[in-house]
Amino acid sequence: MRLLEYESKEIFGEFGIPLANYITINSSDEIEEKTKKFSYPAIIKSQIAIGSRKKAGLIKIAQNQEEAVLLCREFFSRKVPGFVVEAIIIEELAKIDQEYYCSIALDASGRQFYLIVSKEGGIDIEEVSKERPEAIIKINFSYSIGLTENTARAAATQLGFSGNSLQLGIDIFLKLWEIAKKLEAHLVEINPLVMTPSGLIAVDGKMILDDDAAFRQPIVQNLQEKKLSEFEKLAKTAGFSFVKLSGEIGILANGAGLTMALLDVLSKLGLQPANFLDVGGGASKERVYKALELIFKLQPKAVLVNIFGGITRCDTVAQAIIQALKDFSDAPPMVIRLTGTNEKEGISLLKGANIDVFQDVIDAVKKVKEVLSE
């Protein structure tokens, strides 16, 4: 899980990493109230999971509250394919003398960690690593030994820190390792870490946490839950996998591979799915019903059910379909393909309810195409 800047900074603050003063705006409803509480000029930073936000025009400077309001509204309305602006940070402008890069990164294949630092931090750090790799300092260490003060001191010295800045740099590097270790992070990054007249501060941050550690990391669980959409929360509660897409055909299938293969078939025929939904093996009547209920909320032009029964029983699926169509009178047209365990019983139930059913997936897809053209 990749954390956005404001999420990373909340953690940085808890661990005592120095930050510039900032506030977070979580929705457009908060813009007027929160922008009044800040002094200007200030930097307005959209919180969105893309790189190079500044180059994309998603980080700008506001000279006064009026400009801040306009920028916040602009950012919340920005449409970036596949992404949304989740929040906005308003932060004081730091008086920057020098920008640095620093991070703790996991090398999973090498079973070690790296402290990575550079004197050339900022938005072009990727280009620096490609064009001038000698400008990137990497110091490896094992988990069992951890990042020692001597190693942190060596890195801070190579960056040219001295006096108070040397000790502050050492403290920041050690705190990054403390965060990585405690939260089981794959990456904890400050870019840039800037030198100001008052010392070092982190003006941007990024973290990547291990999803597989969620069961023992409450922060990962909370962030996962927060990032779920209404539909994803419903799917999680009901116990099936769901991803919203942008097409017009609702999809219910069983098995991730079968569902993906169905989406590929639709794509090749120029048909666009409205979702990915794998109802899972051994799906109960209740789970299939909940899946259909969710799909109906998407308001697709048609629904395609593709069940290859192994553990999942076709008669159970048929019962759920019949019940859903009884309960939702405004349900879109449905095309159903059933084959596998108890398929005769399932087909008999559907035909008894005057519902057409196919045993070949291509025939079902062709029928969907006909329905959409009507």
C-alpha positions in Angstrom: 0.0 0.0 0.0 1.4 3.4 -1.1 0.7 6.2 1.3 0.1 9.7 0.1 2.1 12.7 1.4 -0.4 13.7 4.1 -0.7 10.1 5.4 3.1 9.8 5.5 3.5 13.1 7.3 1.0 12.1 9.9 3.3 9.2 10.7 6.5 11.4 10.4 5.0 13.7 13.0 4.3 10.9 15.4 7.9 9.8 15.2 9.3 13.3 15.6 10.6 14.0 12.1 10.6 17.8 11.7 7.9 19.2 9.3 6.8 22.5 7.9 3.5 23.8 9.3 0.6 22.4 7.3 -3.1 21.6 7.4 -5.0 18.9 5.5 -8.3 19.5 3.7 -10.2 16.3 3.2 -13.1 17.5 1.1 -14.4 20.5 -0.8 -16.8 21.3 2.1 -13.8 22.2 4.3 -12.1 24.6 1.9 -13.6 27.9 3.1 -13.2 27.2 6.8 -9.7 25.7 6.7 -8.1 28.2 4.3 -9.0 31.0 6.7 -6.9 29.4 9.4 -3.6 29.6 7.4 -1.2 32.4 6.6 0.0 33.2 3.1 1.8 32.8 0.8 1.5 29.1 1.1 2.0 26.0 -1.1 -1.2 24.1 -2.2 -0.5 20.4 -2.8 -3.0 17.9 -4.1 -2.9 14.5 -2.6 -3.0 12.0 -5.4 -1.1 8.8 -6.1 0.9 10.0 -9.1 4.5 11.1 -9.5 5.7 14.5 -10.5 2.6 16.4 -9.2 4.3 19.7 -9.6 5.0 19.0 -13.3 1.4 18.0 -13.7 0.2 21.3 -12.3 -1.1 19.7 -9.1 1.2 21.7 -6.8 0.9 25.5 -6.9 1.6 28.5 -4.7 -1.3 30.7 -3.4 -0.5 34.3 -2.4 -3.6 34.7 -0.4 -6.7 33.0 0.9 -8.7 33.7 -2.2 -6.1 32.1 -4.4 -6.0 29.1 -2.0 -9.7 28.6 -2.3 -9.6 28.7 -6.1 -6.7 26.2 -6.2 -8.3 23.8 -3.8 -11.5 23.8 -5.8 -9.5 23.3 -9.0 -7.6 20.4 -7.6 -10.6 18.6 -6.2 -12.3 18.9 -9.6 -9.3 17.7 -11.6 -9.8 14.5 -13.5 -6.7 12.3 -13.8 -7.4 9.0 -15.5 -7.4 6.2 -12.9 -6.8 8.6 -10.0 -8.7 11.1 -7.8 -7.5 13.9 -5.5 -8.1 12.4 -2.1 -7.2 15.5 0.0 -5.2 18.7 -0.2 -2.3 20.0 1.9 -1.8 23.7 2.5 1.8 24.1 3.8 4.0 27.1 4.7 6.6 28.0 2.2 10.0 26.8 3.4 13.1 29.0 2.8 15.1 26.3 1.0 18.9 26.6 0.9 19.5 23.0 -0.3 17.4 20.0 -1.2 18.3 16.4 -0.3 16.9 12.9 -0.8 16.8 10.2 1.8 15.0 6.9 2.3 15.0 3.5 3.8 14.2 0.9 1.2 13.8 -2.9 1.3 15.7 -5.0 -1.1 13.6 -8.1 -0.9 15.6 -10.3 -3.2 18.8 -9.4 -1.4 17.2 -9.7 2.0 18.6 -6.4 3.2 17.7 -2.8 3.6 19.3 0.3 2.1 19.8 3.8 3.5 19.7 5.9 0.3 20.7 9.5 0.3 21.6 12.2 -2.2 22.6 15.9 -2.3 20.3 16.2 -5.4 16.9 15.7 -4.0 13.7 17.0 -5.5 11.3 16.2 -8.4 14.1 15.1 -10.7 15.6 12.4 -8.5 14.7 9.7 -11.0 16.7 11.4 -13.7 19.6 11.9 -11.3 19.6 8.1 -10.6 19.7 7.4 -14.3 22.1 10.1 -15.5 24.4 10.5 -12.5 24.2 7.4 -10.4 27.3 8.4 -8.6 25.2 11.2 -7.0 23.1 8.5 -5.2 24.7 7.1 -2.0 23.5 3.6 -1.0 24.5 1.9 2.2 23.1 -1.6 2.8 22.4 -3.1 6.2 20.7 -6.2 7.6 17.4 -6.3 9.5 19.0 -8.1 12.4 21.7 -5.4 12.9 19.5 -2.5 11.8 20.6 1.0 10.9 23.3 2.0 13.4 24.2 5.5 14.5 27.6 5.1 12.9 26.0 4.2 9.5 23.6 7.2 9.8 26.5 9.5 10.7 28.5 8.3 7.7 25.6 9.1 5.4 25.0 12.5 7.0 28.6 13.3 6.7 28.7 12.4 3.0 25.8 14.9 2.5 28.0 17.6 4.0 26.0 18.0 7.2 27.9 19.5 10.2 27.3 20.9 13.6 23.6 20.8 14.6 22.6 19.7 11.2 24.8 16.6 11.4 23.1 15.4 14.5 19.6 16.3 13.2 20.4 14.4 10.0 21.5 11.4 12.0 18.3 11.5 14.0 16.1 11.7 10.9 17.8 8.7 9.3 17.4 6.7 12.5 13.7 7.7 12.7 13.1 6.6 9.1 14.5 3.2 10.1 12.4 3.1 13.2 9.3 3.7 11.1 10.3 1.1 8.5 10.9 -1.5 11.2 7.9 -0.8 13.4 5.4 -0.5 10.5 7.0 -3.2 8.3 7.4 -0.7 5.4 9.0 -1.5 2.1 9.9 2.2 1.6 10.0 5.3 3.8 11.1 8.3 1.8 11.6 12.0 2.3 12.0 13.9 -1.0 13.0 16.6 -0.5 14.5 16.9 2.9 15.4 20.5 2.8 18.0 22.7 4.6 16.4 25.9 5.9 17.8 28.7 8.1 16.2 27.0 11.0 17.5 23.5 10.2 16.4 20.4 8.3 12.7 19.7 7.6 10.8 17.1 5.5 8.6 18.9 2.9 7.4 15.8 1.2 7.1 12.1 2.1 6.1 8.8 0.7 5.7 5.4 2.2 4.9 1.9 0.9 3.6 -0.5 3.5 3.3 -4.3 3.3 -0.3 -5.4 2.6 0.6 -8.9 3.8 1.4 -7.5 7.2 -2.1 -5.9 7.6 -3.3 -8.6 10.1 -0.7 -7.3 12.6 -0.5 -3.7 11.6 -3.7 -1.7 12.6 -2.5 1.3 10.6 -2.5 -0.7 7.4 -6.0 -2.1 8.2 -7.4 1.4 8.9 -5.9 2.8 5.7 -7.2 0.0 3.6 -10.6 0.5 5.0 -10.5 4.2 4.5 -9.5 3.9 0.8 -12.3 1.5 -0.1 -15.2 2.9 -2.1 -18.8 2.3 -1.0 -19.0 -0.6 -3.5 -15.7 -2.1 -2.4 -16.9 -2.0 1.2 -20.0 -3.9 0.3 -18.0 -6.5 -1.6 -15.6 -6.9 1.3 -18.4 -7.4 3.7 -20.1 -9.9 1.4 -16.8 -11.8 0.8 -16.2 -11.4 -2.9 -13.7 -9.5 -5.1 -14.9 -6.4 -6.9 -13.3 -3.6 -9.0 -15.4 -0.9 -10.6 -14.7 -0.3 -14.3 -16.1 2.2 -16.8 -18.1 0.1 -19.2 -21.8 -0.8 -19.5 -22.0 -4.5 -18.9 -22.3 -5.8 -15.3 -20.2 -8.9 -14.7 -20.7 -11.7 -12.3 -18.4 -14.7 -12.6 -16.6 -17.2 -10.3 -12.8 -17.5 -10.3 -10.4 -14.7 -10.9 -9.0 -16.4 -14.0 -12.4 -17.1 -15.5 -13.5 -13.5 -14.8 -10.4 -12.0 -16.4 -10.8 -14.3 -19.4 -14.4 -13.1 -19.8 -13.2 -9.5 -19.7 -10.7 -10.3 -22.4 -13.4 -11.8 -24.6 -15.6 -8.8 -24.2 -12.8 -6.4 -25.0 -11.9 -8.2 -28.2 -15.5 -7.9 -29.3 -15.5 -4.2 -28.5 -17.7 -4.6 -25.4 -16.9 -2.8 -22.2 -17.4 -4.3 -18.7 -18.7 -2.1 -15.9 -16.9 -4.1 -13.3 -14.8 -7.1 -12.3 -16.6 -9.3 -9.8 -15.4 -12.7 -8.8 -18.0 -14.2 -6.5 -15.5 -16.9 -5.4 -15.7 -20.7 -5.1 -18.5 -22.3 -3.2 -20.5 -19.1 -3.3 -23.7 -19.3 -1.2 -27.1 -18.1 -2.4 -26.7 -15.0 -0.1 -23.3 -14.1 -1.6 -24.5 -14.4 -5.2 -27.6 -12.3 -4.3 -25.4 -9.6 -2.7 -23.2 -9.6 -5.8 -26.2 -9.0 -8.0 -27.5 -6.3 -5.7 -24.2 -4.5 -6.0 -24.1 -4.9 -9.8 -27.6 -3.5 -10.1 -26.5 -0.4 -8.2 -24.0 0.3 -11.0 -26.9 0.6 -13.3 -25.3 -1.2 -16.3 -27.2 -1.6 -19.5 -27.0 -5.4 -19.2 -25.6 -8.0 -16.8 -23.6 -11.1 -17.8 -23.4 -14.0 -15.4 -20.7 -16.5 -16.2 -20.6 -19.5 -13.8 -18.4 -22.5 -14.3 -19.5 -24.6 -11.4 -16.9 -26.6 -9.6 -17.3 -26.0 -5.9 -19.9 -23.5 -6.8 -23.3 -25.1 -7.5 -25.3 -23.9 -10.5 -28.6 -24.5 -8.7 -27.6 -22.3 -5.9 -26.6 -19.5 -8.4 -29.9 -20.0 -10.2 -31.9 -19.6 -6.9 -30.1 -16.4 -6.1 -30.7 -15.0 -9.7 -34.4 -15.8 -9.4 -34.7 -14.2 -6.0 -32.8 -11.1 -7.1 -35.0 -10.6 -10.2 -38.1 -10.9 -8.0 -36.8 -8.3 -5.5 -35.4 -5.8 -8.1 -38.1 -5.0 -10.6 -35.9 -2.4 -12.3 -33.0 -4.8 -12.8 -31.3 -4.5 -16.2 -31.5 -7.3 -18.8 -29.6 -10.4 -17.7 -27.7 -13.0 -19.8 -26.8 -16.1 -18.0 -24.3 -18.9 -18.7 -24.3 -21.9 -16.4 -22.2 -25.1 -16.6 -20.7 -27.5 -14.2 -21.9 -28.9 -10.9 -25.7 -29.3 -10.7 -26.1 -27.5 -14.1 -29.2 -29.5 -15.0 -30.9 -28.5 -11.8 -29.8 -24.9 -12.2 -31.0 -24.7 -15.8 -34.3 -26.3 -14.9 -34.9 -23.7 -12.2 -34.1 -20.8 -14.5 -36.2 -22.1 -17.4 -39.1 -22.7 -14.9 -38.9 -19.0 -14.1 -38.9 -18.1 -17.8 -35.3 -17.1 -17.7 -33.1 -17.9 -20.7 -29.8 -19.6 -20.0 -26.7 -20.6 -22.1 -24.1 -23.3 -21.6 -21.6 -21.8 -24.0 -19.9 -18.5 -23.0 -19.5 -17.3 -26.6 -23.3 -17.7 -27.2 -23.9 -15.8 -24.0 -21.6 -12.9 -25.0 -23.2 -12.7 -28.5 -26.6 -12.5 -26.7 -25.3 -9.6 -24.6 -24.2 -7.8 -27.8 -27.7 -8.3 -29.2 -29.3 -6.9 -26.0 -27.1 -3.8 -26.1 -28.0 -3.1 -29.8 -31.8 -3.3 -29.1 
